[in-house]
Amino acid sequence: MLKGQCHCGAICYEMTPDTVHHALCHCQDCRRASGAPAVSWGLVAMAGLKVTGEPKVYASSEHGRRHFCGDCGTSLFYTNDVIFPGQIDVQTATLDDPSAVPMQGQIQMAESIAWMRDLNALPAFDRYPGEETEAP
């Protein structure tokens, strides 16, 4: 089992590494809910997730529900009983080791921010610029 948590630690979880799908979502809905340019989602069976703590739930669409920490605001899960019955999407960047689940693709590219497509062309730094030199 993989472990993860919200920023403040009030909500912790364990999930199976066996995702149905693991993708980086570029949709506007995910961006607005997270404040990030894209969100990584690992879809697992409900039985493959054990949560400690009580996330708040927000109805972000007719059937979509976003689950987050009511203390620190960390976005954690997404459910949609119409599209993903019996399954739950986990924001895999909240895992203790996000690299443990291989990324399988990117979705909702039609809504991506234009500069997200050219990230490899930008200078990259291992730490904040000025603290260290550019990454190789």
C-alpha positions as CSV (number, residue, x, y, z in Angstrom):
1,M,0.0,0.0,0.0
2,L,1.1,3.6,-0.7
3,K,0.7,6.3,1.9
4,G,-0.2,9.9,1.5
5,Q,-1.7,12.9,3.4
6,C,-2.9,16.5,3.2
7,H,-0.4,19.3,4.0
8,C,-1.3,19.5,7.7
9,G,-1.6,15.8,8.3
10,A,-5.2,15.9,9.5
11,I,-6.2,13.5,6.7
12,C,-4.0,10.5,5.9
13,Y,-4.6,7.7,3.4
14,E,-3.3,4.4,2.1
15,M,-4.0,3.4,-1.5
16,T,-3.3,0.4,-3.7
17,P,-0.5,1.0,-6.3
18,D,-2.8,-0.7,-8.8
19,T,-4.4,2.2,-10.5
20,V,-7.0,1.8,-13.3
21,H,-5.5,4.9,-14.8
22,H,-2.9,7.5,-13.8
23,A,-3.0,10.8,-15.7
24,L,-2.1,14.4,-15.5
25,C,-5.3,16.4,-16.0
26,H,-5.1,19.8,-17.6
27,C,-8.8,20.8,-17.4
28,Q,-9.9,24.2,-16.1
29,D,-12.0,22.6,-13.3
30,C,-9.0,20.8,-11.9
31,R,-6.9,24.0,-12.2
32,R,-9.4,26.1,-10.4
33,A,-9.9,23.6,-7.6
34,S,-6.2,23.1,-7.0
35,G,-4.6,26.4,-8.0
36,A,-2.1,24.3,-10.0
37,P,-1.6,24.2,-13.8
38,A,-2.4,20.5,-13.9
39,V,-3.3,17.7,-11.4
40,S,-2.2,14.1,-11.3
41,W,-5.0,11.6,-10.7
42,G,-4.7,7.9,-9.9
43,L,-8.0,6.1,-10.3
44,V,-8.5,3.2,-7.9
45,A,-11.3,1.0,-6.7
46,M,-13.0,2.4,-3.5
47,A,-11.9,-0.7,-1.7
48,G,-8.3,0.1,-2.6
49,L,-8.3,3.3,-0.5
50,K,-8.4,3.7,3.3
51,V,-8.8,7.2,4.7
52,T,-8.1,8.4,8.2
53,G,-9.8,11.7,9.0
54,E,-12.9,13.3,7.5
55,P,-12.4,15.2,4.2
56,K,-14.9,17.9,3.4
57,V,-16.8,17.3,0.1
58,Y,-17.7,19.9,-2.5
59,A,-20.1,19.3,-5.3
60,S,-18.0,20.8,-8.2
61,S,-20.5,19.6,-10.9
62,E,-23.8,17.8,-11.1
63,H,-22.2,14.4,-10.3
64,G,-18.6,15.3,-9.5
65,R,-17.5,15.6,-5.8
66,R,-14.1,17.0,-4.7
67,H,-12.8,15.9,-1.4
68,F,-10.3,18.1,0.5
69,C,-8.9,18.8,4.0
70,G,-11.1,21.4,5.8
71,D,-8.1,22.5,7.9
72,C,-5.4,23.2,5.3
73,G,-7.4,23.0,2.1
74,T,-5.4,20.3,0.4
75,S,-7.3,18.7,-2.5
76,L,-7.2,14.9,-2.2
77,F,-9.9,12.9,-4.0
78,Y,-12.5,13.1,-6.7
79,T,-15.6,10.9,-7.1
80,N,-18.2,10.8,-9.8
81,D,-20.7,7.9,-9.4
82,V,-21.9,8.3,-13.0
83,I,-18.5,8.2,-14.7
84,F,-16.5,6.2,-12.2
85,P,-19.0,4.0,-10.2
86,G,-17.2,2.3,-7.3
87,Q,-14.0,4.1,-8.0
88,I,-12.2,7.2,-6.6
89,D,-9.5,9.4,-8.1
90,V,-6.6,10.2,-5.8
91,Q,-4.4,13.3,-6.3
92,T,-1.2,11.3,-6.5
93,A,1.0,14.4,-5.8
94,T,-0.2,14.1,-2.2
95,L,1.5,10.6,-1.9
96,D,4.6,10.4,0.3
97,D,6.3,9.1,-2.8
98,P,4.4,10.4,-5.9
99,S,6.9,8.6,-8.2
100,A,5.7,5.2,-6.9
101,V,2.9,5.2,-9.5
102,P,4.1,5.6,-13.1
103,M,2.4,8.3,-15.1
104,Q,0.4,6.9,-18.0
105,G,-0.6,10.0,-19.9
106,Q,-2.0,13.5,-20.0
107,I,-5.7,14.3,-20.4
108,Q,-7.9,17.3,-21.2
109,M,-5.0,18.8,-23.3
110,A,-7.6,20.9,-25.2
111,E,-7.9,23.0,-22.0
112,S,-4.2,23.1,-21.1
113,I,-2.4,26.4,-20.5
114,A,-0.4,27.2,-23.6
115,W,2.9,27.5,-21.7
116,M,2.5,24.0,-20.2
117,R,3.3,22.5,-23.6
118,D,6.8,24.2,-23.7
119,L,8.1,23.5,-20.2
120,N,11.1,21.5,-21.5
121,A,12.3,24.6,-23.4
122,L,12.5,26.8,-20.2
123,P,15.5,27.0,-17.9
124,A,15.3,24.5,-15.0
125,F,16.8,24.8,-11.6
126,D,17.2,22.1,-8.9
127,R,16.4,24.7,-6.3
128,Y,15.3,28.4,-6.2
129,P,17.3,30.3,-8.9
130,G,20.3,31.9,-7.3
131,E,20.7,29.2,-4.7
132,E,22.1,26.6,-7.2
133,T,23.0,26.4,-10.8
134,E,20.7,25.2,-13.6
135,A,19.9,21.5,-13.7
136,P,21.8,19.5,-16.4
